[in-house]
Amino acid sequence: MATQDISRHLYQPEKHYGGARLQKGRVILDSDLNEGEILDDESQRLVVVDVVGRHGSPNLGYSIGNVTKVPYDFTIGSGTYYLGGMRHEIGSSPGTTAPQTFRKQSNWLQSNRPG
């Protein structure tokens, strides 16, 4: 049987933990650091939801325009959009052009779709 170098995932939101603390004299495990990071990330996500709301954009990111029916296509505006506290961006990574179109999104695997 092969051994795995992955620690157990102990995140339990129903217990409402506020952080992870290290204990003196105890061996530090990767799960100690990972759980602390997960708790911090979730706390930050909840702050964004409280400030922005469930969804929103500071700069009209992901706005839809120029809709055509045949072939079905539309532009997707560049910028930032927050959904459920998670940040999504178009046009800030290298190799992307903005605005993009639905049919030719830079992050979409197009090998199985007709052009």
PyMOL commands that set and color helices and strands:
alter all, ss='L'
color gray80, all
select helices_A, chain A and resi 13-15+30-52+102-104
alter helices_A, ss='H'
color red, helices_A
select strands_A, chain A and resi 55-56+64-69+72-76+79-83+86-90+100-101
alter strands_A, ss='S'
color yellow, strands_A
deselect
rebuild
show_as cartoon
